[in-house]
Amino acid sequence: MLSAFSPQAQGLTRVELPADAVLPSDAVWFDLIEPTPTEEQRVESHLSIDVPTRDEMREIEASNRLYEEDGALYMTATVVTKLETELPENSQVTFILMPANKLVTNRYVDPLPFRRFIAYAARHPNSCGTAQGCLAGLLEAIVNRIADVIERVATDLDAASAEVFAASKRRRGAARDFRRVLENLGQDGELVSKARESLVSLGRLLAFLQQSSTVPMTQDTRARFRSVARDVLALSDHASFLGTKTSFILDATLGMINIDQNNILKIFSMVTVFLLPPSVIAAVFGMNFATMPWLREPWGFGAAMGLMGLAAIVPFVFFKRKGWL
């Protein structure tokens, strides 16, 4: 799908261009979403640029993601998507910024930051009336979305930490669902990992953009890019901290699971020790010999039961005094 955004008095106006439509000359932003070869050719012929293919966008080398060609800046960033699902993904988005006040975006996903920015730009003409302003707004929306994700992960990690280290639950003997904790930690770790990958990509893009002097920018736009770069750096540090915290809580959870398993084995071991002496006594009196002690005595059964009970109580008292229970 090919859309064009033209500045109007109330904000950016979006127009979806059919196959036979002429590309508007006053548009500052052309948005390609899962474009067909025909749509790519229309944009390329109209703006005299070369739109990267999907395979070219997936290249990991910086020279293939960030470069300048014929005065236009080609920048491909990794954007995390599907954040509300159990399997978030990282997808590539290409930004082509041209000196002639034109911005082209090529993407094969429709992440929430793009939809939010389109809704915002339709009501704020002052900050989104140029191609550079549109690019700054898109990057701000993407970074804000990542910030929301990192904030949500931080809240989840605090809840997981309280669940794992809750002393009140241990005292009450309340059962803790460590399986659910591990599943949540795995999802949080995956989110943090993909967010960090996206932030690294955005940081490289912003550094390349600010170093370039090909595309003219106003002081206000440059200030917006510097602000976004600072936010990316701060979020990268915070994401690294959350990654370390996730690993710590994961190790602590596995340690708590081992402790609980050891306590269960300890209980079984103690029960075995307590029942072993009575079992020996019962085995002795259960032998099939003609002559057995207390066999004919009326108090033999009670004496044997009392002896077995005493054999179980003595180890229990001994372990209790030693503090092993």
N, C-alpha and C positions, 0 to 999 in steps of 0.2 A: 504494500500500500504506500502511496506517495501523497504526502500532505505538504501544503505550503502555508507559511505564517506571515502575514503582512501586518505592519503596524498601523493601527487606527487610533482615533481619539480616545476610545475607551480601553484600548489594549490590543494585544495581538489577536488577529482574526484567523481562524483555521479554515482552510479550504482543502477538501480531499479532491485530488485531481484524477479524473478518469483517463482512460487510455488516449482519447482524442483531444484532451484539453491542452491549451497552451500554458506553459509555465509563466506565472505572473512575474513581471519585471520588478515590482516593488516589494516582493517577498524577501525577508531577511533570513528566513530559516526554512530549509527543505528537509523534511523528516521522512526517511525511508524505513518502513517496518516490513521485514521479510520481503524485500523487493524482488520483483521478477527481473529477468535480464532486460526486458524492454524498458522498465522503469529506470533501471540503472543507466541505460544508454540515453534516455531522455535527459536525465540530470547531467550526465557527462557532456553531452553535446551542447546543452544550454549554458553550462558554466565553464566548459573547457577544462574539466578535471578528470581524474581517473579514480573512480570509487573502488576501494578495495573489496575483493570478494570475501566470502565467509572464511575460506581457508586462509587467506592472507591475514585476516583479522585475528586468527588464532595463533599466529606466530608469536613466540616468546622473546625473540631478540628485540632489543631496544631499537635497533636500526630499522626494523620492519614495523614497529609500532609508532615510533615518533620520528618524523622526518619532514623535510620541507621540499616542495616540488612546485616549480613555476610560481613562486611567491605565496603558495597556499601551505598552511600547516596541517599535516595529517597526524592525528593523535588518536590512538586506540587505547581505551581503558577497560579494565575488568570491573564489572558491576555485579554485586551479589543480588540474586533474585530468588523468588519463591520463599521468602523468609517466614511466611506463615505456615509452611508445610514442614513435614518431618525431614525432607531432603532438600535443603537449600542448594542453589546452584550458582556458579559464577559464569557470567556470559560477557562477551566482548561487545563494546559499543565504540564506533569510530566517529570522531568529530573532525570535520574538515572546515577550517576557518580561513576565509579568503580576504584579501585586502579590500575587495569591492563590497564590503559590508554584507557578506553572505556566509551563512553557516549551513553545513550539510551534516546530518546525523544518519548513520547507517547502523541498524540494529535488527536483531532477530528475536528480540524479546520485548515485552512491554512492561517494564518495571514500574512500581508505584511512584518513584521520584519524577519520572517523565509526566505521568498523569497529573501529579500535584503541581508541577511547574506550569503545565499547559493551562490548568485552571487558574493559577495565580497570574500568569501573564495576560490572561484575558481581561483582568481587572486593574492591572498596574502598568500603564504605558511608559512611565518614566524610566523604570529600571529594565525594561525588556524591549526597547525600541530599536536596538542595534544588534548585529550578529554577536559582537563581543559581550553585550549585556545578556543575550540569550544563553551563551555558553557559560558565563559566570553564574546565571541563575540555575542552569541545569546542574553544574558542579555543586553548587550550594545545596540543592535539593538532594542530590545523591549522598553528600556528606552528612546532611541532617538525618537521612534515613539510616545510614550506618550508625550514627550517634544514638538513634532510638534503639537499634538492635543491641548495641553495646550496653546501653542502660538496662534493657530488659534482661540481658545475660547477667549483669551485675546483681540485679534483684533476685534472679533465680539462684545464683551462687550463694547469696546471703541466706536464702531459704534452705538450700542444701546444707550449708554449714551448720545452721541451727538444728537441722534434722539429724545430722551425724553426731554433733557434739552436745546434744541436749542432755544435760546431767539429770534433769527432772524426770525425763522418760526412763533413764536407766534406773533411777531410784524406784520408780513406780513399777518397773518391769514391763513397761509398755513395748509392744512389738513395733519395730521400725522396718519399713519396706525398703530395704537396701537395693532391691532390684529396680524399683522405680527411681531411686536416687541415681543409680548408675546409668539408667537410660537417659535421665534428664542431663546428667553431666556429659554424656556422649553427645547429645544434641547441642548443648551449650559450647562444648569444645569445637564442634564442627562449625557452628556459627562464628565463633571467635576466629577460627582459622581462615574461613572464607572472608570475613570482614578485614582481617589483616592483609590478606592478599589483595583485596580491592583497594585498601588504603595505600599500600605500597605502589600499586599501579597509578593511582590518582596523584600521589606525591611526585612520581617521575613525570607525569603529564604536566603538572603545574610548574615544575622546575623548567621543563622544556619550553613551556608557553611563556614564562616570564623572561627567559633568556633571549627569546626571539625578538627581533626588531622589525620583522617583515611586515606584520600586520599592525597598523596604527591603533593605539588605545588611548583613551582619556585617563586622566589621573584617578578619577573615581573608579573606573573599571580595573585599573591596576591595583588599586587599594582593595577591591573586592577579591581579586585573585590572591593577593598576599594574605588576606584574612582567611580565605579557604585553605591556603597552604599551612597556615598556623594551626587551624582546626585539624587538618589531616595529621600533622605531626603530633598534636596532643592526643588525638584519638588513637594513633598508632602506639604511643607509649601506654595508654590506658588498656588497649587491647592486649599488649604484651603482658601487662600486669594480670589481666583477667586470665590469660592463658596459663601463667604460672599458678594462679590461684586455683584454676580448674584442676591442674595436675596435683596440687597439694590435697585438695578435697577428695580427688579420686584415690590417691594413695591412702588417705585417712579412712575412706569408706572401705577399701579392701582390708585395711588393718582392723577395722571394727568387725568386719565379717569374720576374719580369722579369730578374733577374740571370742566372738559369740560361738563359733564352731568349737574352739578349745574349751569353752565353758560347758558346752553340751557333752563333749567327750570326757571332760573331767567328772561330770555327774555320773555318766555311765561307768567310769572307772571306779569311782567311790562306791557305787551300788554293788559293783562286782566284788570289791574288797570286803564290804560289809556282809555280803551273802556267802562268801567263800568259806569261812569257819563253820557257819551252820550247815552248809552243804557237806562238809567233811564229816561232821557229827552225824548228819542224817544218813550218809553213805555207810558209816560204821555200823549204826544200828539197823541198817537195812540189809546187812549181810545174811545170807541163808545158811547159818551154822546152827547145829543142834543146840549148842550151849552158848547163850548170849547173856551178858550182864543185864539184870533187871527184867529179864524176859517174862518171868512169872510173878513179878512184883506188881501189886495194884497201882503203885505210885510211879511205875517205870515210865509210862508215857508222859506224865506231867514233868518228871525229872528230865527226860530227854528234851522236851520242848523248852523248859526253863534254861537248860544248858545251851541250846541253840540260840535262844534270845540273848543270853548273856554274851555269847560269842559274837553277836552282831553289835551289841551296845558298847562293848569295850573298845573296839576300833573307832567307833563313832566319837566317843568321848575323847579318845587320844588325839584324833585328827582335829577335833574342835579346839582343844587346848593349844595345839600347835599352830592354829590359825590357818589350816589348810582348807577349811570349808568356808 
